[in-house]
Amino acid sequence: MYYKGLYHLFYQYNPKGAVWGNIVWAHSVSKDMVNWIHLEHAIVPSKPFDKYGCWSGSATILPGNKPVIFYTGIVDPKPAPGHQVQVYAIPANYSDPYLRKWIKPADNPFLKPTSENISAWRDPTTAWFNNGHWKIIIGSRHKHRGIAYLYRSRDFVTWVKAKHPFHSKTDTGMWECPDFYPVSSQGTNGLDTSALGKNVKYVFKNSLEVTRCEYYTIGRYDLDMDRYIPDNTSIDGWAGLRYDYGNFYASKSFYDPSKKRRIVWGWANESSTSTEDITKGWAGIQLIPRKVWLDESGHSLLQWPIKELEKLRHQKVEMRNVKVHKGDTIEVEGITAIQADVDVTFTFKNLEKAEMYDEKWRKFPQHDLGKSICGVRGAIVHGGVGPFGLMTLASENLEEYTPVFFRIFKTKDKKYKALMCSDATT
C-alpha cells in the first residue's frame, strides 16, 4: 500500500528458518519500490486467534487515510493446514509514516467460519465500498469447487456473509489469495478499488493451490446481486489467462494514488529443494512489481515493469542491425548473465514460411508444458518462423541456459499469432 509518501510491502516470512512455518508479516518501506528499508515485523503470532500463524491478507485505506490490515489467523494446527479465522490490525500511531507498530483490537477475530471448511477459508481481499456497504471476499473451496465468499459491513466492524458466493467454479480446487479490482476501458491509469462507472471493467484473480498457478478473468460486477460474472471471452479455470506463465504465485494488487496506477506484485518459490533452501539460508523471492491495465480489446490485461526500475540500469550495451540466420547464436558481450534488462526487436522480410496454427493447442492447459505447444516443440525443434529469442543464464559452452523464445504461426483467417515461451529445464 501507499501511505504518507511511502510504499509499504508486507510479506509472509519465517524468522526461524528457510522453510515453511512460524509465519509472520514482515514489513519493508520504500520511496520508489527499488530501494528498501527493512523494519521490525508488523504482525507476529501473539494471541489465541493467531497463535499458529499470521497468514495472508490485504490492506485497506479507510476514509481519513487510515489503514487497516485484514489477515487469516491460525487458531489450531488441526485440521491441516489449520483452523482459520479472520483477524484485523490497525496502526498504533497513524502519524508515523513508517507504521512501525500494529495492534490487534480486542474484538478479534472479526470473522469466524460458519458452514465453510475451517481449514480452507483464507486470504481476505482489500475492501471496496458501494451501496452503503464495505465488502470483502475470502477464498475457499467445497470439495473440488473453488469459491470466493462475499462479506458486507456498514461500519467496517460487524461483517455479514452474503447468501450466495461472489463467484465460484467447479474442478478448480482451493482458491488462495483472491483479488478483485476495477480497470478502466479507457487509457492505462489504474482505479481505486471502490471505483464505479460506465467505462469500468473488473478483474477477478485467484491462485489455484492445485496447480500453484494464478488465473484471472475479465468481467462485470453485478452491483444489485453482488456477484462477479466473467465475460464470454474469458475462460474461467485452469485453461484461463494468467498474469505470468512462469513461476508466479500468491500475487496481490494495489492502487497507487500517487501515480494513478494499479500495481501487481507476485512471489516465486523457485525450484530448489527444502534442503537446498536451508543450506543457502533463504527461500522464495519477491518479483518485480508490474503496472497492469486493460488491453484495448477489453479481453485481457497488459503489464509492464514499473518505470522506477529503470534506476537500476547501468553499463548499457547496444547492438544494431545484426543479421541472424537459422541456427545462429550470437553472444552479447559486456554484460553479466546474473541480471540484465533486455530490450530487443526482431524484424523479418516476410512471414511466408510461418506454420499453420492448430486450434486444438488452445485447449491444452498452459501449466502442462508436456502438452502445450511451448513444451512439445521447445526451443530446439525448428519451425517455419522460430524459435528465435534469447538464451539467458547461459554457461560458457551452453551446457546450461534458459531460453526465452518466440514462434510465429499463421491462423485460418490469414492473420498471425506470436507465441512467447520459456523453458527452465535446459
Salt bridges, closest charged atoms under 4 A:
ASP32 OD2 - LYS311 NZ 3.05
GLU40 OE1 - ARG100 NH1 3.20
ASP50 OD2 - LYS104 NZ 2.56
GLU116 OE2 - LYS161 NZ 2.92
GLU176 OE2 - ARG122 NH2 2.92
GLU176 OE1 - ARG212 NH1 3.48
ASP179 OD1 - LYS252 NZ 3.17
GLU209 OE2 - ARG122 NH2 3.35
GLU214 OE2 - LYS205 NZ 2.84
ASP226 OD1 - LYS135 NZ 2.98
ASP226 OD2 - ARG152 NE 2.78
ASP231 OD2 - LYS201 NZ 2.66
ASP236 OD2 - HIS167 NE2 2.57
ASP244 OD2 - ARG290 NH2 2.70
ASP256 OD2 - ARG261 NE 2.82
GLU270 OE2 - LYS280 NZ 3.37
ASP277 OD1 - LYS280 NZ 3.49
GLU308 OE2 - LYS259 NZ 3.01
GLU308 OE2 - ARG261 NH2 2.59
GLU310 OE1 - LYS307 NZ 3.53
GLU318 OE1 - LYS316 NZ 3.87
GLU318 OE2 - ARG320 NH2 2.92
ASP328 OD2 - HIS325 ND1 3.51
ASP341 OD2 - ARG313 NE 2.91
GLU355 OE2 - ARG377 NH1 3.18
ASP358 OD2 - LYS360 NZ 3.86
GLU359 OE1 - ARG362 NE 3.89
